[in-house]
Amino acid sequence: MNALLIALAGLIGFAVAGNPPDAAKLEPLPIDSMGLPKDATVQKPGIARVTGHYPTPAWRFDHWKTEVDGSTIKLTPYGLNQQRPDQMVAQVLMPFNLPKVLAGLRPGKYTVVVNGSNKKLSSQLTVKEAEMERGFPYLDAAKVAEFVTTTDQAQVTVSGNLPDAGWHPLAAEVKVGEGIIWVYPWAERKRSAFAAEMLKAAEWKVRLPALPAGDYRVIVEGRDREQGLTLKVSAAD
């Protein structure tokens, strides 16, 4: 009888989870392709775009792991399986298209390598000189209200430190994807201007647009790391 039930479950394309997922266990995601811009400068950082697929709808993107080793940039997209032990999840591959801003690079030629759970991809990126330079702060903290309604505009507060006194905060940029909100706290400096090499504190208050009901992962980009936040949007009464 048990064998029959298992066979039927397989036929309808569903699976029941076995052991509960380990919330601390993050795994590289399967990747399909990557694309890089052809006109990146230190003022207009390049954006790598990586396509792939979540193994099931229960998976979500968590963060990028970024390593810069000389002229090689290594990127790994990590995901988390949120399937509960009592949950049935359709065995359907869910596509994703993830951006990664390649800011803070010196002018020169780079090899960008994306490591997925299924394969490794690489491509060449050229970063050109420019008078102005854009980048992100070293992240100190980022926060957002965990629960809002569809009529609210949640505010993300980002605090951090700019590399030196010559940097000045710009307006932050917000990109909304499928269940993911990317927050880019931009700053800029004139490359030819002298500035004392001391950290400069800065803060950004970023209003998110009104969002449909659902669970969102808010990713705040920093020079040294990313910070992921959780936002739940409920339907207004």
Backbone as CSV, one residue per row, in Angstrom:
resi,resn,N_x,N_y,N_z,CA_x,CA_y,CA_z,C_x,C_y,C_z
1,MET,0.833,-1.203,0.000,0.000,0.000,0.000,0.869,1.256,0.000
2,ASN,1.895,1.247,0.865,2.792,2.400,0.917,3.507,2.594,-0.414
3,ALA,3.933,1.476,-1.027,4.626,1.570,-2.315,3.715,2.165,-3.379
4,LEU,2.417,1.794,-3.329,1.464,2.319,-4.294,1.304,3.818,-4.138
5,LEU,1.212,4.282,-2.891,1.073,5.717,-2.641,2.286,6.484,-3.144
6,ILE,3.468,5.920,-2.930,4.684,6.585,-3.390,4.696,6.679,-4.912
7,ALA,4.282,5.598,-5.570,4.253,5.598,-7.032,3.283,6.634,-7.565
8,LEU,2.108,6.728,-6.937,1.122,7.717,-7.362,1.650,9.130,-7.192
9,ALA,2.325,9.373,-6.076,2.893,10.709,-5.850,3.885,11.054,-6.943
10,GLY,4.682,10.071,-7.365,5.642,10.332,-8.432,4.955,10.629,-9.749
11,LEU,3.844,9.938,-10.036,3.144,10.133,-11.293,2.554,11.524,-11.417
12,ILE,2.046,12.085,-10.340,1.430,13.408,-10.425,2.456,14.519,-10.269
13,GLY,3.738,14.155,-10.142,4.775,15.179,-10.175,4.952,15.929,-8.887
14,PHE,4.632,15.325,-7.758,4.813,15.980,-6.474,5.719,15.137,-5.598
15,ALA,6.307,15.810,-4.595,7.160,15.085,-3.653,6.885,15.583,-2.264
16,VAL,6.943,14.665,-1.309,6.808,15.046,0.087,8.202,15.127,0.674
17,ALA,8.492,16.205,1.377,9.835,16.385,1.931,10.125,15.321,2.962
18,GLY,11.400,14.927,3.041,11.818,13.969,4.056,12.233,14.706,5.308
19,ASN,13.531,14.915,5.465,14.023,15.631,6.629,13.749,17.120,6.487
20,PRO,13.504,17.814,7.595,13.271,19.255,7.520,14.511,19.966,7.009
21,PRO,14.343,21.051,6.222,15.498,21.755,5.691,16.271,22.457,6.796
22,ASP,17.567,22.485,6.647,18.435,23.186,7.587,18.503,24.643,7.156
23,ALA,17.941,25.547,7.970,17.876,26.965,7.608,19.253,27.564,7.406
24,ALA,20.268,26.980,8.022,21.621,27.521,7.902,22.366,26.942,6.706
25,LYS,21.748,25.974,6.015,22.432,25.318,4.903,22.104,26.020,3.592
26,LEU,23.035,26.781,3.104,22.889,27.474,1.835,23.674,26.717,0.774
27,GLU,23.099,26.606,-0.415,23.744,25.849,-1.481,23.821,26.678,-2.759
28,PRO,24.878,26.487,-3.554,24.940,27.150,-4.857,23.754,26.731,-5.720
29,LEU,23.258,27.656,-6.529,22.111,27.383,-7.392,22.568,26.897,-8.766
30,PRO,21.739,26.103,-9.452,22.057,25.695,-10.820,21.986,26.902,-11.764
31,ILE,22.953,27.030,-12.652,22.994,28.170,-13.569,22.901,27.688,-15.010
32,ASP,22.417,28.587,-15.891,22.289,28.271,-17.313,23.191,29.149,-18.175
33,SER,23.177,30.472,-17.923,23.948,31.381,-18.771,24.329,32.629,-17.990
34,MET,25.264,33.392,-18.542,25.651,34.668,-17.948,25.879,35.678,-19.061
35,GLY,25.690,36.959,-18.723,25.933,38.027,-19.678,26.609,39.195,-18.992
36,LEU,27.512,39.870,-19.710,28.239,41.015,-19.168,28.098,42.197,-20.118
37,PRO,28.166,43.428,-19.601,28.083,44.611,-20.462,29.386,44.818,-21.231
38,LYS,29.324,45.572,-22.307,30.516,45.856,-23.108,31.051,47.269,-22.872
39,ASP,30.353,48.066,-22.056,30.742,49.467,-21.894,30.901,49.860,-20.431
40,ALA,31.439,48.982,-19.598,31.592,49.280,-18.174,32.724,50.276,-17.951
41,THR,32.501,51.241,-17.060,33.536,52.176,-16.628,33.492,52.237,-15.110
42,VAL,34.474,52.929,-14.515,34.450,53.051,-13.059,33.286,53.926,-12.604
43,GLN,32.724,54.741,-13.512,31.555,55.551,-13.167,30.257,54.808,-13.460
44,LYS,30.283,53.918,-14.429,29.102,53.125,-14.785,29.469,51.650,-14.642
45,PRO,29.402,51.125,-13.406,29.833,49.741,-13.169,29.043,48.742,-14.009
46,GLY,29.719,47.665,-14.357,29.068,46.623,-15.131,28.100,45.815,-14.286
47,ILE,27.103,45.249,-14.932,26.135,44.385,-14.263,26.186,43.007,-14.916
48,ALA,26.580,42.022,-14.148,26.517,40.641,-14.624,25.089,40.141,-14.442
49,ARG,24.573,39.463,-15.449,23.235,38.867,-15.350,23.362,37.360,-15.538
50,VAL,22.872,36.647,-14.558,23.005,35.193,-14.557,21.616,34.567,-14.551
51,THR,21.371,33.694,-15.508,20.103,32.965,-15.539,20.333,31.548,-15.029
52,GLY,19.283,30.973,-14.530,19.351,29.613,-14.014,17.975,29.170,-13.581
53,HIS,17.923,28.213,-12.672,16.624,27.710,-12.232,16.724,27.196,-10.803
54,TYR,15.677,27.488,-10.043,15.545,26.894,-8.718,15.092,25.439,-8.890
55,PRO,15.609,24.513,-8.077,15.216,23.104,-8.214,13.717,22.870,-8.046
56,THR,13.079,23.623,-7.142,11.629,23.559,-6.936,11.152,24.952,-6.556
57,PRO,9.828,25.205,-6.561,9.317,26.513,-6.148,9.611,26.858,-4.688
58,ALA,10.044,25.884,-3.883,10.332,26.154,-2.470,11.688,26.827,-2.272
59,TRP,12.494,26.868,-3.311,13.801,27.502,-3.203,13.688,29.003,-3.428
60,ARG,14.598,29.756,-2.811,14.693,31.197,-3.059,16.160,31.604,-3.076
61,PHE,16.425,32.710,-3.750,17.776,33.271,-3.756,18.081,33.860,-2.385
62,ASP,19.313,33.692,-1.923,19.708,34.248,-0.630,20.765,35.337,-0.768
63,HIS,21.874,35.047,-1.435,22.917,36.065,-1.570,23.939,35.644,-2.618
64,TRP,24.720,36.623,-3.052,25.882,36.365,-3.890,27.117,36.238,-3.007
65,LYS,27.974,35.290,-3.311,29.316,35.259,-2.733,30.260,35.805,-3.790
66,THR,30.998,36.863,-3.440,31.880,37.526,-4.394,33.317,37.459,-3.912
67,GLU,34.199,37.004,-4.770,35.625,36.954,-4.461,36.395,37.607,-5.607
68,VAL,37.257,38.568,-5.273,38.103,39.211,-6.275,39.543,38.815,-5.996
69,ASP,40.136,38.102,-6.949,41.514,37.630,-6.824,42.306,38.169,-8.005
70,GLY,42.933,39.342,-7.807,43.645,39.978,-8.905,42.691,40.394,-10.000
71,SER,42.855,39.826,-11.188,41.981,40.163,-12.312,40.863,39.139,-12.508
72,THR,40.661,38.278,-11.533,39.588,37.279,-11.606,38.509,37.589,-10.579
73,ILE,37.267,37.654,-11.033,36.118,37.902,-10.159,35.290,36.625,-10.119
74,LYS,35.138,36.053,-8.951,34.383,34.812,-8.797,33.042,35.113,-8.133
75,LEU,31.963,34.707,-8.786,30.605,34.927,-8.286,29.914,33.586,-8.085
76,THR,29.245,33.437,-6.943,28.468,32.226,-6.684,27.102,32.623,-6.143
77,PRO,26.002,32.291,-6.848,24.664,32.579,-6.324,24.233,31.478,-5.358
78,TYR,23.901,31.867,-4.135,23.473,30.892,-3.127,21.964,30.963,-2.932
79,GLY,21.362,29.803,-2.724,19.933,29.718,-2.473,19.644,28.897,-1.234
80,LEU,18.396,28.952,-0.795,17.964,28.233,0.399,16.667,27.495,0.100
81,ASN,16.608,26.231,0.473,15.395,25.430,0.308,14.494,25.664,1.517
82,GLN,13.322,26.261,1.290,12.396,26.591,2.380,11.300,25.549,2.564
83,GLN,11.421,24.412,1.921,10.380,23.390,2.015,10.270,22.842,3.430
84,ARG,9.051,22.818,3.967,8.802,22.278,5.300,8.634,20.759,5.212
85,PRO,8.847,20.061,6.334,8.733,18.596,6.308,7.326,18.101,5.991
86,ASP,6.304,18.922,6.260,4.928,18.503,6.002,4.380,19.095,4.702
87,GLN,5.247,19.667,3.896,4.812,20.392,2.706,5.042,19.579,1.441
88,MET,4.040,19.605,0.541,4.192,18.991,-0.773,4.542,20.088,-1.763
89,VAL,5.582,19.873,-2.543,6.056,20.884,-3.486,6.141,20.284,-4.880
90,ALA,5.569,20.983,-5.856,5.638,20.509,-7.239,7.088,20.460,-7.702
91,GLN,7.451,19.361,-8.361,8.812,19.217,-8.876,8.920,19.935,-10.223
92,VAL,8.909,21.251,-10.142,8.953,22.102,-11.326,10.139,23.045,-11.201
93,LEU,10.950,23.131,-12.238,12.076,24.061,-12.228,11.557,25.483,-12.389
94,MET,12.000,26.386,-11.520,11.569,27.778,-11.555,12.730,28.645,-12.041
95,PRO,12.584,29.310,-13.197,13.694,30.096,-13.743,13.970,31.355,-12.926
96,PHE,15.214,31.800,-12.948,15.568,33.083,-12.337,16.516,33.840,-13.262
97,ASN,16.554,35.152,-13.066,17.467,36.045,-13.787,18.018,37.012,-12.752
98,LEU,19.234,36.770,-12.285,19.793,37.511,-11.158,20.844,38.508,-11.621
99,PRO,20.727,39.791,-11.195,21.767,40.768,-11.510,22.815,40.829,-10.404
100,LYS,24.025,41.174,-10.774,25.084,41.424,-9.802,25.911,42.607,-10.288
101,VAL,25.848,43.726,-9.546,26.599,44.926,-9.914,28.074,44.718,-9.581
102,LEU,28.932,44.969,-10.553,30.375,44.791,-10.371,31.012,46.158,-10.144
103,ALA,30.772,46.718,-8.963,31.278,48.047,-8.623,32.595,47.932,-7.865
104,GLY,33.303,49.065,-7.773,34.539,49.113,-6.994,35.743,48.512,-7.692
105,LEU,35.685,48.354,-9.020,36.797,47.775,-9.766,37.684,48.865,-10.346
106,ARG,38.978,48.600,-10.433,39.916,49.503,-11.085,39.819,49.311,-12.601
107,PRO,40.253,50.303,-13.379,40.289,50.109,-14.829,41.183,48.924,-15.202
108,GLY,40.752,48.137,-16.164,41.534,46.980,-16.583,40.654,45.880,-17.146
109,LYS,41.274,44.747,-17.426,40.566,43.588,-17.978,40.403,42.527,-16.889
110,TYR,39.208,41.969,-16.813,38.885,40.986,-15.780,38.274,39.738,-16.409
111,THR,38.474,38.623,-15.732,37.758,37.390,-16.057,36.704,37.173,-14.983
112,VAL,35.442,37.131,-15.393,34.335,36.921,-14.459,33.927,35.455,-14.529
113,VAL,33.987,34.783,-13.389,33.652,33.363,-13.304,32.422,33.199,-12.413
114,VAL,31.406,32.525,-12.916,30.203,32.237,-12.130,30.183,30.749,-11.821
115,ASN,30.152,30.420,-10.543,30.134,29.028,-10.099,28.715,28.615,-9.718
116,GLY,28.156,27.650,-10.423,26.852,27.103,-10.084,26.998,25.692,-9.555
117,SER,25.906,25.128,-9.083,25.961,23.754,-8.575,26.148,22.745,-9.701
118,ASN,25.812,23.150,-10.926,25.866,22.229,-12.065,27.028,22.487,-13.013
119,LYS,27.547,23.713,-13.039,28.645,24.017,-13.955,29.264,25.368,-13.610
120,LYS,30.334,25.686,-14.340,31.052,26.947,-14.168,31.057,27.686,-15.506
121,LEU,30.786,28.995,-15.463,30.798,29.817,-16.664,31.808,30.946,-16.485
122,SER,32.414,31.398,-17.573,33.355,32.514,-17.482,33.229,33.401,-18.707
123,SER,33.556,34.680,-18.513,33.513,35.642,-19.602,34.451,36.796,-19.256
124,GLN,34.758,37.615,-20.267,35.704,38.710,-20.078,34.969,40.035,-19.886
125,LEU,35.499,40.866,-18.994,34.941,42.188,-18.718,36.066,43.210,-18.768
126,THR,35.842,44.298,-19.499,36.792,45.406,-19.540,36.176,46.610,-18.840
127,VAL,36.887,47.143,-17.857,36.446,48.333,-17.128,37.327,49.499,-17.568
128,LYS,36.708,50.550,-18.091,37.449,51.692,-18.627,37.551,52.822,-17.602
129,GLU,38.512,53.690,-17.848,38.751,54.845,-16.985,37.612,55.852,-17.134
130,ALA,37.385,56.669,-16.098,36.433,57.779,-16.135,36.810,58.750,-15.029
131,GLU,36.426,60.017,-15.206,36.801,61.036,-14.221,36.090,60.825,-12.891
132,MET,34.822,60.419,-12.963,34.054,60.167,-11.752,33.974,58.661,-11.508
133,GLU,33.926,58.301,-10.235,33.850,56.890,-9.853,32.624,56.664,-8.979
134,ARG,31.905,55.597,-9.251,30.747,55.239,-8.426,30.995,53.924,-7.701
135,GLY,30.390,53.820,-6.532,30.527,52.586,-5.774,29.570,52.558,-4.605
136,PHE,29.737,51.568,-3.747,28.879,51.369,-2.587,29.667,51.614,-1.304
137,PRO,28.975,51.819,-0.192,29.670,51.959,1.093,30.038,50.596,1.670
138,TYR,30.940,50.610,2.633,31.116,49.437,3.486,29.884,49.379,4.381
139,LEU,29.136,48.294,4.312,27.871,48.222,5.044,28.092,48.116,6.543
140,ASP,27.335,48.915,7.277,27.289,48.807,8.729,26.016,48.068,9.122
141,ALA,24.867,48.601,8.685,23.587,47.964,9.008,22.541,48.388,7.988
142,ALA,21.542,47.543,7.822,20.385,47.850,6.991,19.164,47.270,7.679
143,LYS,18.062,47.994,7.633,16.857,47.500,8.293,15.620,47.952,7.530
144,VAL,14.543,47.178,7.694,13.259,47.480,7.090,12.193,46.875,7.984
145,ALA,11.002,47.500,8.008,9.889,46.919,8.756,9.565,45.556,8.153
146,GLU,9.410,44.543,9.006,9.203,43.186,8.489,7.813,42.987,7.899
147,PHE,6.825,43.757,8.399,5.450,43.561,7.948,4.858,44.896,7.510
148,VAL,4.352,44.959,6.272,3.646,46.125,5.763,2.451,45.622,4.963
149,THR,1.585,46.553,4.546,0.447,46.181,3.708,0.666,46.709,2.297
150,THR,-0.220,46.323,1.398,-0.088,46.715,-0.007,-0.267,48.215,-0.218
151,THR,-0.796,48.931,0.769,-0.957,50.381,0.631,0.211,51.148,1.241
152,ASP,1.132,50.458,1.873,2.281,51.109,2.507,3.459,51.208,1.541
153,GLN,4.355,52.143,1.864,5.650,52.208,1.200,6.707,51.969,2.269
154,ALA,7.230,50.767,2.300,8.233,50.433,3.310,9.497,51.250,3.082
155,GLN,10.189,51.566,4.178,11.437,52.319,4.090,12.607,51.446,4.520
156,VAL,13.623,51.391,3.677,14.865,50.696,4.011,15.882,51.741,4.451
157,THR,16.432,51.576,5.648,17.461,52.483,6.153,18.805,51.778,6.085
158,VAL,19.740,52.402,5.398,21.070,51.824,5.199,22.110,52.752,5.812
159,SER,22.963,52.215,6.651,24.079,52.990,7.195,25.376,52.286,6.847
160,GLY,26.400,53.077,6.598,27.679,52.494,6.228,28.776,53.535,6.233
161,ASN,29.925,53.151,5.732,31.084,54.035,5.686,31.652,54.068,4.277
162,LEU,31.897,55.292,3.783,32.524,55.467,2.483,34.041,55.411,2.647
163,PRO,34.772,54.986,1.598,36.209,54.740,1.736,37.039,55.937,2.180
164,ASP,36.665,57.150,1.752,37.418,58.333,2.181,36.528,59.559,2.089
165,ALA,37.065,60.709,2.507,36.268,61.935,2.603,35.862,62.490,1.246
166,GLY,36.455,61.988,0.166,36.113,62.483,-1.159,34.829,61.902,-1.726
167,TRP,34.289,60.882,-1.067,33.056,60.252,-1.529,31.835,61.016,-1.023
168,HIS,30.792,61.055,-1.864,29.542,61.721,-1.488,28.363,60.802,-1.823
169,PRO,27.406,60.658,-0.901,26.250,59.791,-1.166,25.398,60.326,-2.316
170,LEU,24.880,59.426,-3.118,23.907,59.739,-4.153,22.579,59.091,-3.774
171,ALA,21.556,59.357,-4.566,20.271,58.700,-4.322,20.426,57.197,-4.539
172,ALA,19.807,56.422,-3.672,19.855,54.965,-3.813,18.955,54.533,-4.968
173,GLU,19.274,53.407,-5.538,18.509,52.842,-6.652,17.801,51.580,-6.177
174,VAL,16.556,51.407,-6.607,15.764,50.235,-6.221,15.326,49.490,-7.477
175,LYS,15.556,48.181,-7.485,15.093,47.324,-8.570,14.231,46.219,-7.968
176,VAL,13.033,46.023,-8.516,12.115,45.000,-8.008,12.069,43.847,-8.995
177,GLY,12.415,42.647,-8.500,12.355,41.447,-9.321,11.271,40.513,-8.811
178,GLU,11.341,39.262,-9.208,10.353,38.260,-8.802,10.647,37.807,-7.376
179,GLY,9.973,38.442,-6.400,10.184,38.096,-5.000,11.465,38.652,-4.403
180,ILE,12.216,39.450,-5.178,13.475,40.025,-4.707,13.471,41.520,-4.969
181,ILE,13.933,42.285,-3.988,14.088,43.731,-4.141,15.563,44.055,-3.930
182,TRP,16.172,44.683,-4.920,17.584,45.043,-4.844,17.699,46.519,-4.483
183,VAL,18.498,46.835,-3.469,18.721,48.221,-3.050,20.201,48.542,-3.248
184,TYR,20.468,49.572,-4.054,21.838,49.979,-4.356,22.103,51.368,-3.766
185,PRO,22.793,51.472,-2.626,23.104,52.776,-2.027,24.352,53.386,-2.687
186,TRP,24.145,54.122,-3.753,25.255,54.635,-4.542,25.971,55.800,-3.866
187,ALA,27.270,55.898,-4.164,28.079,57.054,-3.774,29.032,57.342,-4.928
188,GLU,29.604,58.543,-4.930,30.434,58.959,-6.056,31.582,59.835,-5.569
189,ARG,32.693,59.803,-6.289,33.802,60.716,-5.995,34.536,61.050,-7.289
190,LYS,35.215,62.204,-7.259,36.048,62.615,-8.384,37.409,61.966,-8.214
191,ARG,37.829,61.192,-9.189,39.037,60.389,-9.037,40.298,61.235,-8.921
192,SER,40.313,62.415,-9.539,41.520,63.241,-9.527,41.644,64.106,-8.275
193,ALA,40.587,64.160,-7.474,40.601,65.024,-6.282,41.273,64.309,-5.119
194,PHE,42.123,65.049,-4.387,42.772,64.471,-3.213,41.781,64.440,-2.051
195,ALA,41.804,63.379,-1.278,40.946,63.272,-0.091,41.683,62.464,0.962
196,ALA,41.509,62.878,2.207,42.137,62.150,3.312,41.602,60.722,3.353
197,GLU,42.497,59.762,3.564,42.100,58.356,3.587,41.539,57.982,4.955
198,MET,40.318,58.401,5.184,39.626,58.055,6.426,38.170,57.774,6.092
199,LEU,37.594,56.811,6.792,36.215,56.430,6.511,35.259,57.581,6.790
200,LYS,34.226,57.670,5.981,33.230,58.733,6.096,31.857,58.095,6.256
201,ALA,31.212,58.345,7.395,29.901,57.751,7.672,28.840,58.343,6.748
202,ALA,27.894,57.517,6.343,26.811,57.970,5.471,25.570,57.134,5.739
203,GLU,24.412,57.696,5.377,23.144,56.989,5.585,22.221,57.246,4.409
204,TRP,21.460,56.235,4.062,20.464,56.325,2.996,19.113,55.886,3.556
205,LYS,18.073,56.648,3.257,16.702,56.260,3.601,15.968,56.051,2.279
206,VAL,15.596,54.820,2.018,15.101,54.432,0.702,13.647,53.993,0.802
207,ARG,12.766,54.692,0.083,11.354,54.317,0.038,11.130,53.281,-1.054
208,LEU,10.552,52.157,-0.675,10.208,51.143,-1.664,8.850,51.464,-2.274
209,PRO,8.607,51.062,-3.502,7.284,51.274,-4.088,6.252,50.385,-3.407
210,ALA,4.968,50.735,-3.565,3.912,49.855,-3.063,4.019,48.518,-3.791
211,LEU,3.912,47.436,-3.048,4.169,46.106,-3.600,2.940,45.211,-3.493
212,PRO,2.780,44.260,-4.398,1.717,43.263,-4.255,1.964,42.408,-3.020
213,ALA,0.903,41.802,-2.506,1.046,40.929,-1.337,1.996,39.780,-1.660
214,GLY,2.798,39.429,-0.666,3.748,38.332,-0.859,4.941,38.465,0.064
215,ASP,5.824,37.501,-0.008,7.057,37.506,0.776,8.211,37.932,-0.121
216,TYR,9.024,38.858,0.375,10.113,39.408,-0.424,11.446,39.264,0.304
217,ARG,12.473,39.093,-0.488,13.846,39.126,0.000,14.431,40.463,-0.450
218,VAL,14.842,41.308,0.513,15.432,42.610,0.201,16.951,42.471,0.304
219,ILE,17.652,42.710,-0.796,19.103,42.585,-0.840,19.715,43.977,-0.934
220,VAL,20.501,44.357,0.071,21.196,45.647,0.076,22.651,45.401,-0.304
221,GLU,23.106,46.052,-1.369,24.474,45.863,-1.853,25.439,46.759,-1.091
222,GLY,26.578,46.201,-0.714,27.636,46.971,-0.091,28.953,46.711,-0.776
223,ARG,29.951,47.502,-0.457,31.279,47.325,-1.046,31.926,46.029,-0.569
224,ASP,31.675,45.690,0.688,32.332,44.540,1.299,31.431,43.314,1.409
225,ARG,30.110,43.503,1.341,29.197,42.383,1.529,27.793,42.798,1.118
226,GLU,26.894,41.827,1.094,25.467,42.087,0.936,24.777,41.863,2.271
227,GLN,23.628,42.510,2.455,22.800,42.197,3.617,21.405,41.872,3.133
228,GLY,20.889,40.724,3.565,19.557,40.292,3.178,18.544,40.572,4.273
229,LEU,17.402,41.120,3.889,16.323,41.435,4.822,15.053,40.721,4.372
230,THR,14.159,40.489,5.320,12.884,39.832,5.023,11.754,40.848,5.114
231,LEU,10.903,40.869,4.101,9.764,41.781,4.068,8.522,40.996,3.677
232,LYS,7.476,41.088,4.498,6.196,40.432,4.201,5.157,41.506,3.932
233,VAL,4.541,41.460,2.769,3.508,42.421,2.386,2.158,41.713,2.413
234,SER,1.241,42.227,3.237,-0.095,41.643,3.366,-1.121,42.528,2.676
235,ALA,-2.211,41.932,2.236,-3.285,42.690,1.606,-3.905,43.641,2.618
236,ALA,-4.167,44.878,2.197,-4.781,45.864,3.081,-6.225,45.480,3.355
237,ASP,-6.705,45.806,4.561,-8.093,45.497,4.927,-9.056,46.368,4.133
